Amino acid sequence: MNLDEERVRARARRRRQRNRFVRPVAAGLLGALVLVVGIAIGRALADGPTPGGTRTSVRTLKPQPLPPATKTVTVTVSP
């Protein structure tokens, strides 16, 4: 084995050792993020208004003037 092959194997060993620690840490952080987002959504839904609540609003509408009729129609109904 020459020096280059030893260096390549040493690098591969270091990568495997790093991956052994990085993956569980990344999975734990992802899990924590999902938990925090779930809690935030749950609280937002719990704090919302109750469905079917009563809301009353009163306003006065003023009638608009009607334009004069251009035609008159008479309907006669016989028994």
Helices and strands as residue ranges (DSSP letters): H 3-47
